[in-house]
Amino acid sequence: MTVQARKNFVVNFTRGFFAPFRSVRILRSNPRLIQYILIPFLINAIVFSGAVYLGLDFFGSTVVEYIPQGEAWYWSVLYWFLWMVAVLLTAVLVFFSFTVVGNLLASPFNDLLSERTEEVLSGNLNDEPFALGRFFRDALSTVLLEAKKMWIFVVLMVLILPLNLLPGVGNTIYTVLAISLTLFFLSFEYLGFVLVRKRQFFRDQKNYIFSRKFLMLGFSCGVMAILAIPFFQLLCIPLAVIGVTRLWCEEEGLISYDSGASQMLSSEQGTN
């Protein structure tokens, strides 16, 4: 990619947004990576099914048991309105299940997937032989680190929740902060699988994200878009891991970016 294309915020946002989607092409070209997403996929399927079942079952029993029933039309409207609320809250539950519980449980396998993806894309192989003991030690440290990040995220989301009580602008302020925090968390979460292996931790990760604001903003929006697609969201975590690993390889110059970003920039310049 040219230097001009790298500095173009539209190109960078587009690169980031489509990075998780381009992971499908990487999997098709490198089928051996599929073995590393099987366990995360099963974990995602279990978390997804459990969240949907518990959410709808809870609200279903609550609606049936505690909401008064009647023959009047407005009772039917109230009933179906509450079911719509139940579906929306279940969707929120599924989202947080994937971003918190799913990532936490699948984190050791995501770390391995990121490492193997880097090897496939860059050609730089890790000559260190696989050792089960080392894997479990690394897995434990990864899970502990992920648990710490998840805890911080949940605490921050709870701390800003009372903003909804402010009259007038409280709900707007909360929404903006919650979305901003979630977008930053998604970048921070998935980028960590790459940078922690490079011994770059919170400050380095934060600096990396803010030095590539539009790239990582696009990536986070792409992840949220996948989470909004029914059933495709089951592959969200491995696709995001592969996508952010590819972005890191591109930024480090280990591979080239040839999906039309330069052409986009050229077409923009041609119209000016």
N, C-alpha and C positions, 0 to 999 in steps of 0.2 A: 504494500500500500504506500502511496506517495505521502510525503510530509504534509501536503495540503489536505489530503483526505483524512489523515490522522487528527488534524486540528478542526475538522468540520463537525460541529455538534450534531447535525442531522445524521451524518454518516455514522458517527459513534453511537448515537442512540439506536439507530437501526441495526447496527452490528450487535449491540448488546441485546436488543429485543429478540432478534431471531436466533441468537446463540443456542438457547435450549431446543428450539425447533430443528436447527441444523444438526443436533446430536443424533437425530434419527438416521441421517445420511451417514454419519460416522459409524453407527452401529451396523448399518447395512454393508459398509465397506470393510468393516473389521468385526466379523461375527464372533471372534474369540472374546470380545468384550462382553458379550451377552451373558456369559457364565458369571460375571461379576455383578450383574443386576438382578439375578434370579432371587436371591435372598431378600434384597431391599424391596423387590416387587411384591414378594409374598408378605413382607412386613407391612407394606403400604396397603395391600388388599385387606389384610386383617384389621388394620387400624381404620381404614375407610368403612368396611362393613360394620365394625363395632360402633363407630361414631354415628353412622346413619341409623343403625338399629336402636341404639340407646337413645338417640335424640328423638326419633319419631315415636318410639315406644313410650318414652317419658311424657312427651307432650300429648300423645294420643290418650293415654290413661288420665292425664291431668284434665284435658278438655272434656272427656266423657264423664269423669267423676265429679268435677268441681264446677263446671259451667252449667247453669240452669237450662233446662230444656223446655221447650214450649211449642205450641202449634203456630204461633204468630210468625210472620215472615222475617221479622227482625232477629229472632233467635237463630234462624238458619243463616242469615247474613253474619251474625256474630260468630257462629260456629265455624263457618268457612274462612272468615277473616282470621280467627285464631289459628286455624290450620295453616294458613299462608304464613303467619308469623312463625309457626313451628318449623315450617320448611326453611324459612330464611335463617332462623337461629340454628337449625341443624347444619345449614351450609357454612355458617360461621364456625360451628363446632368442628366440622370436617376440615376447614381451612387451618384452624389452630392445631388440630390433631396431626395434620401433615407437617406443619412447620415446627411443631414442638415435639410431640410424641414420636412421630414417624422418623424425623431426623435424628432424634436421640437414640432410638433403637437401631437404626440402620447406619449410624455414624462409623463404626469400624469398617464396614463393607464399602461405604462411600469413600473413605480414605484410600482403601485399596483400589477402588475403581478409578479414582483420580490419578493415582500413581501409574496404573496400567494405561490409562488414556494418554498421559504425558509420554510414556514410552512409545506408544503406537504412533502418535502424531509427530514427535520430535526425532524418534529413532535412537534416543539416548537410553540405553537399557540399564537397569539396575542389576549389577552382577552379584549382589548379595543373595545367597541362596535362601529360599523360603524356610523359615523355622516356626513351628507351631507355637513354641514358647514365646518367641519374640512377637508373633502376631497377637497373642492374648495380652501381652504386656502393653503393646501399642494400642490395642483395642480398649483396654481399661483406661489408659490415659486419655484417649480420644473421647470416650464416653463421659469421663469426669469433666473434661473441658467443655463438651457440648452441654452437659447438665448445668454448668456454671453460666454459659451463654443464655440457655433457655430460661434459667432462673432470673437473670438480669432483665431479659425481655419481658417476662410475665410481670415482674415487680414494676417495671416502668409503665406497662399498660394499665396496671391497677392504680398506680399513683396519679395518672392523668384522668382516670375515670370520673373523679368528683367534679371535673370541669363542666360536665353535663348539667350540674346543678346551678351554674351561673345563668342568670336570666339573660335572654337575648342572644348573645354571641357565644355562650358557653358550649353549645353543641357543635357550632362551626369550628371553634378553636380545637375542641377535642378531636373532631374528624380529621382536621388537617394534621394535627400532631400524631394521631394514631396511624394514618396512612404513611406519613413521613418516616415514623419509627419502624413500621413494617417493611417499607422499601429498603431502608438502611439495613435492617436486620437480615433480610433475604440475601443481600450482597455480602454482608459480613459473614453470614452463616456458610454459604457455599464457597466463597473465596477462601475461607479458613482451611478447607480440605487441601488446598494447594499450598497456601503460604505457611501453614504450621509445619509442613514437611520441610520447608525452607528455613525453619526456625525464625519466622516472622510472626509476631504475636499482635496484641491489640493495637498498639500505637502504629506499628508498621502497616497493619491491615487498614486501619482508619485512614492513614496517609495515602495508601494505595487507592482506596475508594474515592477520596475527595480530590485526588489528582486526576482522576478519570471519571468525573461526576456523571457526564451524560452517557458514557459507556455502561457504567454500573447501574445507573437509573434505568436505562433501557433493558438491561439484563433482569433487574428486579420486576419490571413491568411484564416482561416476557414470562417469567415464572408465575406471576399472578394470573396471566392470561391462560396458562396451561391449567392452573388450579381451577379455573372457571369452566373448563371443558369436561363434561361428565365422562367418567371412566378413563379418559386420556390422562386425568390427573393421577392415576395409579402409577404412571411412569414419570411423574413430575420430578421426584428427587433424583433418580439416576440421570435423567436428561439434563437437569440443572447442573449436576456435578460435572458431566462431560462437557457441557456448554461453557461453564466458567473456566474449566481447565484449558479448553481450546482458546478462549480469550486470553488467558495468561500466556500461553505459548505464542500467540500472535504478538502480544505486547512485548514479549521478551525477544522477539525476532527469531524464534525457533522454527516457526512455520510462516508462510505468507498468507495474506488474506486476499482471495481472488474472486469474491462473489459479487463483484460489481460496484463496490464502494467508489472506486476511482472513476468509473463510468458515471455514477450519480453526480460526483463532484464536477466532472467535465461538462455534463449536460446543464448543471446549474450555471457554470461559468459561461457556457455558450449562449444562454438566454439573457445574460447581463450585457 
